[in-house]
Amino acid sequence: MDQRIVIAISGGIAAYKTVGVIRELQKRGYGEIETILTDNGSRFVTPVTVGAITGKVPYTDTFESGRALSHISLVQPCGILAVVPATANILAKFAGGIADDFLSTAYLACTGPVLVAPSMNTEMYRHPATVRNIAQLKDDGVHVLDPDAGYLACGTEGPGRMPDAEIVADMIEFILHRHIGGPLSGRKVLIASGGTSEPIDPVRTITNRSSGRMGKALATAFALAGADVEIVVGTGSSRYPAYCRQTTVETALEMMNAVMERSTDADIIVMAAAVADYTPETVLQEKKKKNEDSLCLKLKPTADILKTLGTRYEGKKILVGFAAETANVTEYAKQKLAEKKADLIVGNLVGVPDSGFGVETSRAVLVQKDGTTDTYEKISKEKLGYHIVDKVQKMLEIIR
Ligand SMILES: Cc1cc2nc3c(=O)[nH]c(=O)nc-3n(C[C@H](O)[C@H](O)[C@H](O)COP(=O)(O)O)c2cc1C
């Protein structure tokens, strides 16, 4: 399966943002990016800029000597043709099957998936002709990335703004991998990520340092392996991939309810969230005033989500848990695996600068039910995510 990414730029004001999209894809490891510029696209961002960034001369002219028939060879086969931004004009041409320039001709010839990111003035976007053309394209199997609503270059407010580069890159990456077809195609994964926040009074909470970075890495790795991923997101600063369904929660109880509700459909459940072990016994209705006395908070234990899942689903679903420990990580991970009836426990060293909460790397051990342990002295959370997916995939192969 061809993995070539072709980015086409048509003549919209958001064309300058496409350079950011290309950079974002390159940052994610996609080095081989080809580009197409419409004549009007070239008025907004020059072929020189685009060529310098990709290291390849953009395609602009169907009749360019030495490149005749490249409107076909470029997109047969291809991993994805992404039109970023897509003008009202190019949407109309695609919908009507008009092939009067390089991009519209390549679109008709394209055998891979196509993504369009419509971006224009709100009235142009809402015009019945544009609405009709977008509906036609969806009908034709084209992926449409809806524009954001916001302040537009033309000085008005409303839908029409091209989403940020990271979101556009997320969609391109996702569609590309779906097209390639991953080993976890058809599998449903539920991931709980981030921390929780337990209210003391209307102002204060008890929380933890979880950023959600590990959950984000796992969501990306599972989705790019073809799985259908849903995330229950707690506290933390991470931005999760736009192609994963997300539900936001705050407290341990909310996390428990959200996870249990969604667990029935899942084939694989990953509890990567740092769920509070204790919560205030009573929540004060009014803000606690400061005084000179010391304050004593009575805490009660929260429900154990991983254990509840283990009891309910042992042998029926793949269950992955995490253990954050300051010492004896492997030993505690093995204990936890047995106690919670999990299939895999990821033990993480916390309390050191290069592993644990809020950092990009982890010192981790993967403990599996069959007794296998894999130790990673220092590994990026992204890479660890791929190793975890690999283990889960092998477990599924054994079950099959
Ligand atoms: C300053 C300026 C900004 C424009 N911005 C947009 C835009 O954001 N979206 C759009 O659909 N058309 C926009 N247009 C109109 C298109 O450039 C015009 O429809 C053109 O024919 C599109 O050509 P293409 O689709 O072949 O690239 C803009 C035009 C100008 C002069």
The ligand as an ORCA input file, in Angstrom:
! r2SCAN-3c Opt
* xyz 0 1
  C      -7.296     37.966     -0.620
  C      -8.152     36.826     -1.086
  C      -8.503     35.851     -0.185
  C      -9.297     34.777     -0.575
  N      -9.607     33.822      0.345
  C     -10.391     32.795     -0.022
  C     -10.720     31.792      0.930
  O     -10.284     31.812      2.085
  N     -11.516     30.770      0.527
  C     -12.020     30.686     -0.737
  O     -12.761     29.758     -1.035
  N     -11.710     31.646     -1.660
  C     -10.911     32.680     -1.331
  N     -10.582     33.639     -2.269
  C     -11.116     33.498     -3.624
  C     -10.296     32.479     -4.423
  O      -8.941     32.855     -4.450
  C     -10.865     32.357     -5.821
  O     -12.167     31.804     -5.765
  C      -9.986     31.543     -6.730
  O     -10.603     31.445     -7.994
  C      -9.689     30.154     -6.185
  O      -8.853     29.469     -7.063
  P      -8.417     27.948     -6.855
  O      -9.549     27.258     -6.225
  O      -8.109     27.430     -8.185
  O      -7.181     27.969     -6.022
  C      -9.773     34.706     -1.906
  C      -9.390     35.674     -2.805
  C      -8.603     36.723     -2.421
  C      -8.204     37.775     -3.425
*
